[in-house]
Amino acid sequence: MMIDLPGERSGPTKTATYNWETPMSFAKLAVQLTIGAAAMAPIQPALAAELRNPSGTVPTEWLTLVESSGFRKTPRYDETVAYSKKLADASPWITYRSYGTSPEGRDMPLLIVSSSGAFDAKSAHDNGKAVVFIQNCIHAGESEGKDASLMLLRDIAITKSRASLLDNVNLIVTPIFSVDGHERFGRYSRINQNGPEEMGWRVTSRNLNLNRDYLKADAVEMQHWLRLWNAWSPDFHFDNHTTDGGDWQYDITFASDTHATANEGIARWLRDMYFPTITTALEADGHIPATYFGLVDGMDPSKGVRSGGMSPRFSTGYVSIRNRPSILVETHMLKDYRTRVIATYNIMRHTLELLNRDTDALLAMNRAADAASARLGDPATKERDVVVSLKADEATVPITFKGFASKRELSEVSGGMRVIYDNNTPVAFATTWRHGMAPKNTVTAPLAYIIPPQWPEAAAIAQQHGLMVQRLKKKTTIEVEGYRFSDVTFATRPFEGRFRTTYTTEPVVESRTFAAGSAVISLRQPGAKVAVHLFEPDAPDSLVAWGFFSSIFEQKEYGEHYTLEKLSREMMAADPTLREAFENKVRTDKDFASNYWARLNFFYKRSPYWDDRLNRYPIGRIVVPVALDTEPRTPASE
């Protein structure tokens, strides 16, 4: 679970000021913002009509399936595509395209929305408007984003009740990201979810969770998504979901990366402008919003809520290292489908209203974030540290939580405790919030990475992420930094189709010869932080952690016992210091002393026969300026 809470609200939304650092600020925030300022009732009675129908009066022929069914049904893939094309056919503001084909052969639908006819990336950026990317059904059973998006686009371009949302914004919208998962359609996809009647499945046809795939990009669908992102370079990203968890009054939660892993300028805007503005607007609609949280004890909300970080395997963490703000929306799965669709509609609507008012600030901070990343490749840059992972700060502050009455009792089925919620009885109670996130792993960025040509997958993935890649024209010997691995352990079960690897790293400096065709990736480009997360082993979603380099951990040559017996005696006779070290280890290490092969391998590892490439990271870090004879830069699309 993840939560990221903005700073203290203190005045009018547009001009709010904050003290983000002090414990008192966090304490007030927990009551005022995270827990919400709305009335205790889940829906404010005076605003119930607005919550029922945010679109107003809609012509019958333009009702979406979710509306015409009384919010009981969500459309299938073909119905979604048909309605999307109907929008495009009826409005000069919308065009429909496919941005890829799924493994099962389905087109991946894309709607481009612009009141000025900017239907290509260059035009969309050149007209000074912000490009906003709305993404739905990455988990295809979580479909309210799809339905809310179709309603919103209809209201923008057909009825034009929301036409002003395009004043300073161009939209690209993916109604369904996981198109194959969407058509694994049925009543029994989401056991924890209250509607719609039927829905899609959580994962792709290859059983991959797309919202764990952003950096490793194993899924075909993700590779298409990356090409779309690289082409459009959106200014703001929206990812619509439905949460799991306990039962509480909040009908919508949302989060973003505002930790040390994010660009500070973007994080500050999110804390100081986005979160308080959207929270106030949602409360005015009758919602009870909160930032996304998890329970410390899933059986007992009174034990507190907690926050967490967002690594780049997730959409919001990935977009953060692409130097853009991304909002994760999580409606509450136990609320009825009508409430969830309307909540999603309203958060998108209010976000677009804000972005239309704050366009210049958004574009300026994005440009500044790109420039800051690109400076990592400048030898004159002093600040080279990049935070690649976070850890929880266990400090807590008191909060008031809006939940429901509940009780715990021993289950005769499971033999453990079970929790029973009474969602007819709202309650507010005191608890605590574990809010802090501190840097866990920080790496000093090199000027460039160099990848030997025998590892083409690594360079190819870099290009998929939009990184510019050069190639050595000839064999070159240079000094680089690298890593040696020890304590290597492989997962015993697959995770997202791969066996993850854990290890301890030791930095080394060495002279290495790189063959012609080796890939050189300079960090003097906006995607520099993506390169750091891909190629630094201590980053949680690095390629080596995902198992892309597992063969470097395999020993391929061995010594027979009789050969090593002879070698060990020769080495001890030639080196008394080595003999002393061996004898001392035998005396002090019982496991070593009793291990026949460990004793012989003590000498093998110290002999010239040992494989010096075993457990050595093949990628080099270039940390001092060096002239390299390279081919011209290669764009990611080639």
C-alpha positions as CSV (number, residue, x, y, z in Angstrom):
1,M,0.0,0.0,0.0
2,M,1.1,3.5,-0.7
3,I,0.3,6.9,0.7
4,D,1.7,10.3,0.1
5,L,0.3,13.2,2.0
6,P,0.6,16.9,1.0
7,G,1.4,19.7,3.4
8,E,-0.8,21.6,5.7
9,R,-3.7,23.5,4.2
10,S,-3.7,27.1,5.4
11,G,-5.9,29.4,3.4
12,P,-7.4,29.8,-0.1
13,T,-6.6,26.9,-2.3
14,K,-4.9,28.9,-5.1
15,T,-2.6,30.7,-2.7
16,A,-2.1,28.2,0.0
17,T,1.2,28.1,1.9
18,Y,2.7,25.2,3.7
19,N,5.2,24.1,6.3
20,W,6.0,20.6,5.0
21,E,8.8,19.8,7.4
22,T,7.4,20.2,10.9
23,P,5.7,17.5,12.9
24,M,2.9,19.9,13.8
25,S,2.2,20.3,10.1
26,F,1.9,16.6,9.6
27,A,-0.4,16.3,12.6
28,K,-2.8,19.0,11.4
29,L,-2.7,17.5,7.9
30,A,-3.8,14.1,9.2
31,V,-7.0,15.6,10.6
32,Q,-7.6,18.3,8.0
33,L,-6.7,16.7,4.7
34,T,-5.9,13.0,4.9
35,I,-8.9,12.3,6.9
36,G,-11.0,14.9,5.2
37,A,-13.0,17.9,6.2
38,A,-16.3,16.5,4.9
39,A,-19.3,15.7,7.1
40,M,-19.5,12.3,8.8
41,A,-22.1,11.1,6.3
42,P,-20.5,9.3,3.3
43,I,-22.4,11.7,0.9
44,Q,-23.5,15.2,1.9
45,P,-27.3,15.3,1.4
46,A,-27.3,18.8,-0.1
47,L,-24.9,17.7,-2.9
48,A,-26.4,14.3,-3.6
49,A,-27.9,15.4,-6.9
50,E,-24.5,16.6,-8.2
51,L,-23.0,13.3,-7.1
52,R,-25.7,11.4,-8.9
53,N,-25.3,13.2,-12.3
54,P,-22.1,15.2,-12.9
55,S,-22.8,15.3,-16.6
56,G,-26.2,17.0,-16.3
57,T,-28.7,16.3,-19.0
58,V,-27.4,14.0,-21.8
59,P,-29.2,13.1,-25.0
60,T,-30.3,9.5,-25.0
61,E,-28.2,8.6,-28.0
62,W,-25.1,9.7,-26.2
63,L,-25.6,7.9,-22.9
64,T,-22.8,5.4,-22.2
65,L,-23.6,1.8,-21.3
66,V,-22.7,2.5,-17.7
67,E,-25.3,5.3,-17.6
68,S,-28.0,3.6,-19.5
69,S,-27.7,0.5,-17.3
70,G,-28.0,2.5,-14.1
71,F,-24.3,2.0,-13.4
72,R,-24.6,-1.7,-13.3
73,K,-22.7,-2.6,-16.5
74,T,-19.4,-1.6,-18.1
75,P,-18.9,-2.1,-21.8
76,R,-16.9,-4.8,-23.5
77,Y,-13.9,-4.1,-25.6
78,D,-15.9,-3.9,-28.9
79,E,-18.5,-1.7,-27.3
80,T,-15.8,0.6,-25.8
81,V,-14.1,0.9,-29.2
82,A,-17.4,1.6,-30.9
83,Y,-18.3,4.4,-28.6
84,S,-14.8,5.8,-28.9
85,K,-15.1,5.9,-32.7
86,K,-18.6,7.4,-32.4
87,L,-17.1,10.3,-30.4
88,A,-14.3,10.8,-33.0
89,D,-16.8,10.6,-35.9
90,A,-19.1,13.2,-34.3
91,S,-16.6,15.7,-33.1
92,P,-13.7,17.6,-34.9
93,W,-12.1,17.8,-31.5
94,I,-11.5,14.0,-31.2
95,T,-9.5,11.5,-33.3
96,Y,-9.3,7.8,-32.7
97,R,-6.2,5.7,-33.3
98,S,-4.6,2.4,-32.3
99,Y,-1.2,2.7,-30.7
100,G,-0.3,-1.0,-30.9
101,T,-1.6,-4.5,-31.1
102,S,-1.9,-6.9,-28.1
103,P,-0.6,-10.5,-28.0
104,E,-4.1,-11.7,-28.8
105,G,-4.4,-9.4,-31.8
106,R,-6.5,-6.6,-30.4
107,D,-5.9,-2.9,-31.3
108,M,-5.0,-0.8,-28.3
109,P,-7.4,2.2,-28.5
110,L,-6.2,5.8,-28.2
111,L,-8.3,9.0,-28.2
112,I,-6.6,12.3,-28.9
113,V,-8.6,15.3,-27.9
114,S,-7.8,18.9,-28.9
115,S,-10.1,21.9,-29.5
116,S,-7.3,23.3,-31.7
117,G,-6.9,20.2,-33.9
118,A,-3.5,19.3,-32.4
119,F,-3.6,15.6,-33.1
120,D,0.1,14.9,-33.3
121,A,2.7,15.3,-30.5
122,K,4.5,18.3,-32.0
123,S,1.4,20.3,-32.6
124,A,0.0,19.5,-29.2
125,H,3.2,20.9,-27.5
126,D,3.8,23.7,-30.0
127,N,0.4,25.3,-29.2
128,G,1.5,26.0,-25.6
129,K,-1.1,23.8,-24.1
130,A,-0.4,21.0,-21.6
131,V,-0.6,17.4,-22.8
132,V,-2.4,15.3,-20.2
133,F,-2.4,11.5,-20.5
134,I,-5.3,9.7,-18.9
135,Q,-4.8,5.9,-18.6
136,N,-7.5,3.4,-17.7
137,C,-7.9,-0.4,-17.2
138,I,-4.2,-1.2,-16.6
139,H,-6.0,-3.6,-14.3
140,A,-8.9,-4.4,-16.6
141,G,-11.3,-5.4,-13.8
142,E,-10.9,-1.9,-12.4
143,S,-13.1,-0.2,-15.0
144,E,-14.5,3.0,-13.6
145,G,-11.7,5.1,-15.2
146,K,-12.8,3.8,-18.6
147,D,-16.4,4.7,-18.0
148,A,-15.7,8.0,-16.4
149,S,-13.3,9.0,-19.2
150,L,-15.9,8.2,-21.9
151,M,-18.5,10.3,-20.0
152,L,-16.0,13.2,-19.6
153,L,-15.0,13.2,-23.3
154,R,-18.6,13.2,-24.3
155,D,-19.3,16.2,-22.0
156,I,-16.2,18.0,-23.4
157,A,-16.7,17.4,-27.1
158,I,-20.4,16.5,-27.7
159,T,-22.6,18.3,-25.2
160,K,-19.7,20.7,-24.5
161,S,-20.8,21.2,-20.9
162,R,-17.1,20.8,-20.1
163,A,-15.6,22.3,-23.2
164,S,-13.5,24.7,-21.2
165,L,-11.4,21.8,-20.0
166,L,-9.6,22.0,-23.4
167,D,-8.8,25.7,-23.2
168,N,-5.2,25.1,-22.2
169,V,-5.0,21.3,-22.3
170,N,-4.7,18.6,-25.0
171,L,-5.7,15.1,-23.9
172,I,-4.5,11.6,-24.9
173,V,-6.7,8.9,-23.4
174,T,-6.3,5.1,-23.3
175,P,-9.8,3.8,-22.5
176,I,-8.4,0.3,-22.0
177,F,-4.7,-0.4,-21.5
178,S,-4.8,-4.2,-20.8
179,V,-7.1,-5.0,-23.7
180,D,-6.6,-8.8,-23.6
181,G,-7.1,-8.9,-19.8
182,H,-10.3,-6.8,-20.3
183,E,-11.8,-9.5,-22.5
184,R,-11.2,-12.2,-19.8
185,F,-14.7,-10.9,-18.9
186,G,-17.1,-12.3,-16.3
187,R,-18.8,-12.0,-12.9
188,Y,-16.0,-13.6,-10.9
189,S,-13.0,-11.4,-11.7
190,R,-12.8,-9.3,-8.5
191,I,-14.0,-11.0,-5.4
192,N,-13.5,-7.9,-3.2
193,Q,-15.2,-5.5,-5.6
194,N,-18.8,-4.2,-5.5
195,G,-19.8,-4.0,-9.2
196,P,-20.1,-3.7,-12.1
197,E,-22.0,-6.9,-12.9
198,E,-19.2,-8.2,-15.1
199,M,-15.6,-7.0,-15.6
200,G,-12.2,-7.9,-16.9
201,W,-9.2,-9.6,-15.3
202,R,-6.3,-8.1,-13.4
203,V,-3.5,-9.2,-15.6
204,T,-2.6,-9.7,-19.3
205,S,-3.0,-12.8,-21.4
206,R,0.5,-13.7,-20.4
207,N,-0.4,-13.4,-16.8
208,L,1.7,-10.2,-16.3
209,N,0.6,-7.4,-14.1
210,L,1.3,-4.3,-16.2
211,N,1.6,-2.1,-13.1
212,R,4.7,-4.0,-12.1
213,D,6.2,-3.9,-15.6
214,Y,7.1,-0.3,-16.3
215,L,10.9,-0.5,-16.0
216,K,11.6,-4.1,-17.2
217,A,8.9,-3.8,-20.0
218,D,8.4,-7.5,-20.6
219,A,4.9,-7.1,-21.8
220,V,4.1,-6.3,-25.4
221,E,1.5,-3.9,-24.2
222,M,4.1,-2.0,-22.1
223,Q,6.4,-1.7,-25.0
224,H,3.6,-0.1,-27.0
225,W,2.9,2.2,-24.1
226,L,6.5,3.3,-23.9
227,R,6.6,4.2,-27.5
228,L,3.4,6.2,-27.0
229,W,5.0,8.0,-24.0
230,N,8.3,8.7,-25.8
231,A,6.4,10.1,-28.8
232,W,4.1,12.4,-26.8
233,S,6.2,13.2,-23.7
234,P,3.0,14.1,-21.7
235,D,3.1,16.9,-19.1
236,F,0.8,15.2,-16.6
237,H,-0.3,11.5,-16.1
238,F,-3.4,10.0,-14.6
239,D,-3.7,6.3,-13.7
240,N,-7.2,5.2,-12.6
241,H,-7.6,2.2,-10.3
242,T,-9.9,0.5,-7.7
243,T,-8.3,-0.2,-4.3
244,D,-8.4,-3.3,-2.1
245,G,-8.2,-3.2,1.7
246,G,-10.5,-2.7,4.7
247,D,-13.8,-0.8,4.9
248,W,-14.0,2.9,5.6
249,Q,-15.9,6.0,4.7
250,Y,-13.5,7.4,2.1
251,D,-14.9,6.8,-1.4
252,I,-11.8,8.0,-3.3
253,T,-8.1,8.1,-2.5
254,F,-5.2,9.4,-4.5
255,A,-1.4,9.7,-4.3
256,S,1.7,10.7,-6.1
257,D,5.5,10.5,-5.6
258,T,6.5,13.5,-3.5
259,H,9.4,11.8,-1.8
260,A,13.2,12.1,-2.3
261,T,12.9,10.0,-5.4
262,A,11.0,12.8,-7.2
263,N,12.1,16.1,-8.6
264,E,11.7,18.6,-5.8
265,G,10.0,21.2,-7.9
266,I,7.3,18.8,-9.1
267,A,6.9,17.4,-5.6
268,R,6.5,20.9,-4.1
269,W,3.8,21.7,-6.7
270,L,2.0,18.5,-5.9
271,R,2.1,19.2,-2.1
272,D,1.4,22.9,-2.2
273,M,-1.1,23.2,-5.1
274,Y,-2.5,19.9,-6.4
275,F,-3.4,18.0,-3.3
276,P,-5.2,20.7,-1.3
277,T,-7.0,22.0,-4.4
278,I,-8.3,18.7,-5.4
279,T,-9.2,17.6,-1.9
280,T,-11.2,20.8,-1.4
281,A,-13.0,20.4,-4.7
282,L,-13.9,16.7,-4.1
283,E,-15.3,17.6,-0.6
284,A,-17.4,20.2,-2.2
285,D,-18.8,17.6,-4.5
286,G,-19.9,15.5,-1.6
287,H,-17.0,13.0,-1.6
288,I,-14.9,12.0,1.3
289,P,-11.4,11.9,-0.2
290,A,-8.1,10.9,1.3
291,T,-4.6,10.3,0.1
292,Y,-4.0,6.6,-0.6
293,F,-3.1,4.7,2.6
294,G,-2.7,1.2,3.9
295,L,-3.5,-0.2,7.4
296,V,-0.6,-1.1,9.7
297,D,-2.8,-4.1,10.8
298,G,-5.3,-5.1,8.1
299,M,-7.5,-6.5,10.8
300,D,-7.6,-3.5,13.0
301,P,-7.7,0.1,11.7
302,S,-7.3,1.5,15.2
303,K,-3.6,0.4,15.0
304,G,-2.9,3.1,12.5
305,V,-2.3,3.9,8.8
306,R,1.0,4.0,7.0
307,S,2.6,5.5,3.9
308,G,5.0,4.0,1.4
309,G,7.2,4.7,-1.6
310,M,6.6,4.2,-5.3
311,S,9.3,2.3,-7.1
312,P,9.4,2.7,-10.9
313,R,7.8,-0.7,-11.5
314,F,4.6,1.2,-10.8
315,S,3.1,3.8,-13.1
316,T,3.3,6.6,-10.7
317,G,6.9,5.9,-9.7
318,Y,8.0,5.4,-13.3
319,V,6.4,8.7,-14.5
320,S,8.1,10.4,-11.6
321,I,11.6,9.4,-12.9
322,R,10.5,10.6,-16.3
323,N,10.2,14.0,-14.6
324,R,6.4,14.4,-14.7
325,P,3.7,14.5,-12.1
326,S,1.5,11.3,-12.0
327,I,-1.6,10.8,-10.0
328,L,-2.7,7.3,-8.8
329,V,-6.4,7.2,-8.3
330,E,-7.9,4.5,-6.1
331,T,-11.6,4.5,-5.6
332,H,-12.9,2.3,-2.8
333,M,-13.9,-1.2,-4.0
334,L,-16.8,-1.6,-1.6
335,K,-18.6,1.6,-2.6
336,D,-21.3,1.1,-5.3
337,Y,-20.1,1.4,-8.9
338,R,-22.1,4.6,-9.4
339,T,-20.2,6.3,-6.6
340,R,-16.8,5.1,-7.9
341,V,-17.4,6.2,-11.5
342,I,-18.6,9.6,-10.4
343,A,-15.7,10.0,-8.0
344,T,-13.3,9.2,-10.8
345,Y,-15.1,11.6,-13.2
346,N,-14.9,14.4,-10.6
347,I,-11.2,14.0,-9.8
348,M,-10.3,14.1,-13.5
349,R,-12.6,17.1,-14.0
350,H,-11.1,19.0,-11.1
351,T,-7.6,18.1,-12.2
352,L,-8.1,19.4,-15.7
353,E,-9.7,22.6,-14.2
354,L,-6.5,23.1,-12.2
355,L,-4.2,22.4,-15.1
356,N,-6.0,24.8,-17.3
357,R,-5.5,27.5,-14.6
358,D,-1.9,26.5,-13.8
359,T,-0.6,25.6,-17.2
360,D,2.4,27.8,-17.3
361,A,3.6,26.6,-13.9
362,L,3.2,23.0,-14.9
363,L,5.1,23.4,-18.2
364,A,7.9,25.4,-16.5
365,M,8.5,22.9,-13.7
366,N,8.6,20.0,-16.2
367,R,11.2,21.8,-18.2
368,A,13.2,22.5,-15.1
369,A,13.0,18.8,-14.1
370,D,14.2,17.7,-17.5
371,A,17.1,20.1,-17.3
372,A,18.0,18.9,-13.8
373,S,18.1,15.3,-14.9
374,A,20.2,16.1,-18.0
375,R,22.8,17.9,-15.8
376,L,23.7,14.5,-14.3
377,G,25.8,13.9,-17.4
378,D,27.6,17.2,-17.1
379,P,31.1,16.8,-15.6
380,A,30.8,20.2,-13.9
381,T,27.7,19.1,-11.9
382,K,28.4,18.8,-8.2
383,E,25.1,17.3,-7.1
384,R,25.2,13.8,-8.5
385,D,23.4,11.8,-5.9
386,V,20.2,10.0,-7.0
387,V,17.9,8.4,-4.5
388,V,16.9,5.1,-5.9
389,S,14.9,3.6,-3.0
390,L,13.2,4.6,0.2
391,K,12.6,3.2,3.7
392,A,9.8,3.9,6.1
393,D,10.3,6.3,9.0
394,E,8.5,4.6,11.9
395,A,7.7,7.9,13.6
396,T,4.0,8.5,14.0
397,V,1.6,11.4,14.5
398,P,-1.9,11.3,15.9
399,I,-4.8,11.4,13.5
400,T,-8.6,10.9,13.5
401,F,-9.7,8.2,11.1
402,K,-13.2,8.1,9.4
403,G,-14.0,4.4,9.5
404,F,-17.0,2.2,10.3
405,A,-17.8,0.3,13.4
406,S,-16.3,-3.1,13.5
407,K,-15.7,-6.1,15.7
408,R,-13.2,-9.0,15.7
409,E,-14.1,-12.6,16.5
410,L,-12.5,-16.0,16.3
411,S,-13.3,-17.7,13.0
412,E,-14.4,-21.3,13.1
413,V,-13.5,-21.5,9.4
414,S,-9.9,-20.2,9.3
415,G,-9.1,-20.7,13.0
416,G,-7.9,-17.1,13.2
417,M,-9.4,-13.8,13.9
418,R,-11.8,-12.2,11.4
419,V,-13.0,-8.6,11.2
420,I,-16.7,-7.7,10.6
421,Y,-17.5,-4.2,9.5
422,D,-20.8,-2.4,10.1
423,N,-20.9,0.1,7.2
424,N,-24.2,1.5,8.5
425,T,-22.4,2.9,11.5
426,P,-19.8,5.5,10.6
427,V,-17.3,6.3,13.4
428,A,-14.4,8.6,13.9
429,F,-11.6,7.4,16.2
430,A,-8.1,8.4,17.1
431,T,-5.2,6.5,15.7
432,T,-1.7,7.2,14.3
433,W,-0.1,7.7,10.9
434,R,3.4,6.5,10.0
435,H,4.1,9.1,7.4
436,G,7.8,9.4,6.8
437,M,9.9,8.1,4.0
438,A,13.7,8.5,4.0
439,P,16.3,7.6,1.4
440,K,17.4,4.0,1.7
441,N,19.8,3.6,-1.2
442,T,21.5,6.6,-2.9
443,V,23.9,6.3,-5.8
444,T,26.3,8.8,-7.3
445,A,25.4,9.0,-10.9
446,P,28.2,8.5,-13.5
447,L,28.6,10.5,-16.6
448,A,27.6,7.6,-18.7
449,Y,27.1,3.8,-18.8
450,I,28.8,1.5,-21.2
451,I,27.3,-1.9,-22.1
452,P,29.2,-4.6,-23.9
453,P,27.6,-5.7,-27.2
454,Q,27.0,-9.3,-25.9
455,W,24.2,-7.8,-23.7
456,P,22.0,-6.3,-26.4
457,E,18.8,-6.7,-24.3
458,A,20.1,-4.1,-21.9
459,A,20.7,-1.5,-24.6
460,A,17.4,-2.3,-26.3
461,I,15.5,-1.7,-23.1
462,A,17.2,1.6,-22.7
463,Q,16.1,2.6,-26.1
464,Q,12.5,1.4,-25.3
465,H,12.6,4.0,-22.5
466,G,13.5,6.8,-24.9
467,L,17.2,6.9,-23.9
468,M,19.6,8.0,-26.6
469,V,22.3,5.3,-27.3
470,Q,25.6,5.7,-29.1
471,R,27.9,2.8,-30.3
472,L,31.6,2.4,-30.1
473,K,33.2,2.3,-33.6
474,K,36.2,0.4,-32.5
475,K,37.6,-1.6,-29.6
476,T,38.4,0.7,-26.7
477,T,40.2,0.4,-23.4
478,I,39.2,2.8,-20.6
479,E,39.0,3.0,-16.9
480,V,35.6,2.5,-15.5
481,E,33.8,1.9,-12.2
482,G,31.9,-1.4,-11.8
483,Y,30.6,-3.8,-9.2
484,R,31.4,-7.2,-7.8
485,F,28.5,-9.2,-6.3
486,S,28.5,-11.5,-3.3
487,D,25.9,-13.2,-1.2
488,V,23.9,-13.8,-4.3
489,T,20.4,-15.4,-3.8
490,F,17.7,-16.2,-6.3
491,A,14.0,-16.2,-5.5
492,T,12.5,-19.7,-5.3
493,R,9.3,-18.6,-7.0
494,P,8.7,-16.3,-10.0
495,F,7.5,-12.8,-9.6
496,E,6.0,-11.2,-12.7
497,G,7.5,-13.9,-14.9
498,R,11.1,-13.5,-13.5
499,F,13.2,-14.9,-10.7
500,R,14.4,-11.9,-8.8
501,T,17.9,-11.7,-7.5
502,T,19.3,-10.3,-4.3
503,Y,23.0,-9.6,-3.6
504,T,25.6,-7.5,-1.9
505,T,27.5,-5.0,-4.1
506,E,31.1,-4.0,-3.8
507,P,32.3,-1.1,-6.0
508,V,35.5,-1.6,-8.0
509,V,37.7,0.5,-10.3
510,E,39.3,-1.3,-13.2
511,S,40.7,-0.9,-16.7
512,R,38.4,-2.7,-19.2
513,T,38.4,-3.3,-22.9
514,F,35.0,-2.8,-24.6
515,A,34.4,-4.2,-28.1
516,A,33.2,-2.3,-31.1
517,G,29.4,-1.9,-30.9
518,S,29.4,-1.4,-27.2
519,A,26.5,0.9,-26.2
520,V,27.3,4.2,-24.6
521,I,24.4,5.9,-22.7
522,S,25.3,9.4,-21.6
523,L,23.4,10.9,-18.7
524,R,23.3,14.2,-20.4
525,Q,19.7,13.7,-21.4
526,P,16.3,14.2,-19.7
527,G,15.9,10.4,-19.1
528,A,19.1,10.2,-17.1
529,K,17.3,9.0,-13.9
530,V,15.7,6.2,-15.9
531,A,19.2,5.0,-16.9
532,V,20.3,5.1,-13.2
533,H,17.3,3.0,-12.2
534,L,17.9,0.5,-15.0
535,F,21.7,0.0,-14.5
536,E,22.5,0.6,-10.8
537,P,22.2,-2.8,-9.1
538,D,21.1,-1.2,-5.8
539,A,18.0,0.3,-7.4
540,P,15.0,-2.0,-6.6
541,D,13.9,-2.4,-10.2
542,S,17.3,-2.6,-11.9
543,L,17.7,-5.0,-14.7
544,V,20.1,-7.2,-12.7
545,A,17.6,-7.4,-9.8
546,W,15.0,-8.5,-12.3
547,G,17.2,-11.3,-13.5
548,F,18.4,-9.9,-16.9
549,F,22.1,-10.8,-16.0
550,S,21.6,-14.0,-14.1
551,S,24.2,-15.9,-16.1
552,I,27.0,-13.8,-14.6
553,F,26.4,-15.6,-11.3
554,E,27.0,-19.1,-12.8
555,Q,30.4,-20.8,-12.3
556,K,31.3,-22.6,-15.5
557,E,34.8,-24.0,-14.8
558,Y,35.7,-26.3,-11.9
559,G,38.7,-28.0,-10.5
560,E,38.8,-31.7,-9.8
561,H,39.7,-32.6,-6.2
562,Y,43.0,-34.2,-7.1
563,T,44.1,-31.2,-9.1
564,L,43.1,-28.8,-6.3
565,E,44.8,-30.9,-3.7
566,K,48.1,-30.5,-5.6
567,L,47.5,-26.8,-6.3
568,S,46.8,-26.0,-2.7
569,R,50.1,-27.5,-1.5
570,E,52.0,-25.7,-4.2
571,M,50.4,-22.3,-3.3
572,M,51.0,-22.7,0.5
573,A,54.6,-23.7,-0.2
574,A,55.1,-20.5,-2.3
575,D,53.2,-18.2,0.0
576,P,53.6,-18.6,3.8
577,T,51.1,-15.7,4.3
578,L,48.4,-17.6,2.4
579,R,49.2,-20.8,4.5
580,E,48.7,-18.7,7.7
581,A,45.4,-17.3,6.4
582,F,44.1,-20.8,5.5
583,E,45.1,-22.3,8.8
584,N,43.6,-19.5,10.8
585,K,40.3,-19.9,8.9
586,V,40.3,-23.6,9.7
587,R,40.8,-22.9,13.4
588,T,38.1,-20.1,13.6
589,D,35.4,-21.2,11.2
590,K,33.8,-24.6,12.0
591,D,31.6,-24.7,8.9
592,F,34.6,-24.0,6.7
593,A,36.8,-26.5,8.5
594,S,34.2,-29.3,8.0
595,N,33.6,-28.5,4.3
596,Y,35.8,-30.5,2.0
597,W,35.1,-28.4,-1.1
598,A,35.2,-25.0,0.7
599,R,38.7,-25.8,1.9
600,L,39.9,-26.7,-1.7
601,N,38.1,-23.7,-3.2
602,F,39.8,-21.4,-0.8
603,F,42.9,-21.9,-3.0
604,Y,41.1,-22.2,-6.3
605,K,39.6,-18.7,-5.9
606,R,43.0,-17.3,-5.2
607,S,44.7,-18.9,-8.2
608,P,45.1,-17.6,-11.7
609,Y,42.6,-20.3,-12.9
610,W,39.7,-18.6,-11.2
611,D,37.1,-16.9,-13.5
612,D,37.6,-13.2,-12.8
613,R,34.3,-12.4,-14.6
614,L,32.2,-14.5,-12.2
615,N,29.9,-12.2,-10.2
616,R,31.3,-9.2,-12.0
617,Y,28.8,-6.7,-13.4
618,P,29.3,-6.3,-17.2
619,I,28.2,-2.7,-17.3
620,G,30.8,0.0,-16.7
621,R,30.3,3.4,-15.2
622,I,32.2,6.2,-16.9
623,V,32.9,8.7,-14.1
624,V,35.6,11.0,-15.7
625,P,35.4,12.7,-19.1
626,V,36.8,10.5,-21.9
627,A,36.8,11.0,-25.7
628,L,35.1,8.0,-27.3
629,D,34.8,7.3,-31.0
630,T,31.1,6.6,-31.4
631,E,28.4,6.3,-34.1
632,P,25.9,9.1,-34.2
633,R,23.1,9.0,-31.6
634,T,20.4,6.5,-32.2
635,P,16.8,7.6,-31.5
636,A,14.7,5.3,-29.4
637,S,12.3,4.5,-32.3
638,E,15.1,2.8,-34.4
